[in-house]
Amino acid sequence: MEKKNLDWANLGFAYQKTDKRFVANYTKASGKWDDGALTDDDKIVMSECAGVLQYSQSVFEGLKAYTTKDGHIVCFRPDLNAQRMYDSAKRLEMPPFPVDRFVQAVKDVVKADDAWVPPYGTGATLYIRPYMFGISPVIGVKPADDYQFRILTTPVGPYFKGGAKPIYVRVSDYDRAAPHGTGNIKAGLNYAMSLHAIVKAHQEGFAENIYLDAATRTKVEETGGANILFVDRDGKLVVPKSDSILPSITRRSLVYVAEHYLGLTVDERPVYWKEVLDNDFVECGLCGTAAVISPIGKINDHGKDIEFESGMEKMGPVMTKLRETLLGIQEGEIEAPEGWICHIE
Ligand SMILES: *Cc1c(COP(=O)(O)O)cnc(C)c1O
């Protein structure tokens, strides 16, 4: 396989069409998903009245394939993405795509697009986007009859170019997820409603919005697309817990790394905004597939700044250790727990 001639280290985070994608279809008439296939065709033709277009019936996932130091193409815990998408689909009354078939399809599409997997050492990865949506026409409010599941890939650049600089974020006056709503599933609808808030935050000089719990606005939830982690004054990793937070695979992996590799105490519990205001935490970070951990240096609450002791210059020591350990596991330099690294080539 000859790699594509791309400037890997300088890729941004933008869609670029690759050679192959995976497509499978479900029909109510057959009651099952077909075998699916890889295709060159990046276009989707559907009814003007498709369920996804009218009532936003769609769910998605995001993971990455990358090259390890010893030259293997791998991805990280795709079984957890498969299970999460299964759960998301059920919540939106969509026929879930079988977990084992999801993992196989990820492997097949990455193998077919292996020329697009960035070489080791560039910091770039091949982003993998599985998604599914209601494709048949729906006008009365009900689930679609037929669905399409697809996996596209696109090469993306290193998340941090020239070091992980802490970001400045704010507490949002908007809500992300209602109690008993859809905050715990990965659905486009959760993102559509966050766009206005993030555009405004950017205009006002903030990198992200931190959302509080919608019911009481006293507890920290997450940002639009990443979970939040804190380190308290005893060096404990404090992880907000709530039924309306998206169960980040990076967060769950970091909790395991903290406990089993770094010997840290982890406290998964409701975290009150007041604790942040009281300066109970010395480090803070966002976690997700793209950045692993992105440090937060300062949070703005309606004009008042709360700066963490780790500051605006560099990532704090605990977040750094966590990030380096998980990256080491992902890149094959540190032995991974059983089943975390999925070999593709
Ligand atoms: C995808 C996502 C995350 C991060 O999840 P990972 O599995 O770690 O990539 C966090 N919050 C929200 C709202 C998300 O959609």
The ligand as an SDF file (V2000), in Angstrom:
LIG
                    3D

 15 15  0  0  0  0  0  0  0  0999 V2000
  -18.4320   12.1570   21.6320 C   0  0  0  0  0  0  0  0  0  0  0  0
  -18.6710   12.9720   22.8420 C   0  0  0  0  0  0  0  0  0  0  0  0
  -17.7720   12.9810   23.9270 C   0  0  0  0  0  0  0  0  0  0  0  0
  -16.4550   12.2720   23.9060 C   0  0  0  0  0  0  0  0  0  0  0  0
  -16.5630   10.8730   23.8280 O   0  0  0  0  0  0  0  0  0  0  0  0
  -15.3350    9.9730   23.4230 P   0  0  0  0  0  0  0  0  0  0  0  0
  -15.9280    8.6090   23.3290 O   0  0  0  0  0  0  0  0  0  0  0  0
  -14.3310   10.0730   24.4950 O   0  0  0  0  0  0  0  0  0  0  0  0
  -14.8050   10.4970   22.1340 O   0  0  0  0  0  0  0  0  0  0  0  0
  -18.1190   13.7330   25.0360 C   0  0  0  0  0  0  0  0  0  0  0  0
  -19.2620   14.4480   25.0900 N   0  0  0  0  0  0  0  0  0  0  0  0
  -20.1290   14.4730   24.0630 C   0  0  0  0  0  0  0  0  0  0  0  0
  -21.3660   15.2810   24.1920 C   0  0  0  0  0  0  0  0  0  0  0  0
  -19.8720   13.7330   22.9190 C   0  0  0  0  0  0  0  0  0  0  0  0
  -20.7450   13.7740   21.9020 O   0  0  0  0  0  0  0  0  0  0  0  0
  1  2  1  0
  2  3  1  0
  2 14  2  0
  3  4  1  0
  3 10  2  0
  4  5  1  0
  5  6  1  0
  6  7  2  0
  6  8  1  0
  6  9  1  0
 10 11  1  0
 11 12  2  0
 12 13  1  0
 12 14  1  0
 14 15  1  0
M  END
$$$$
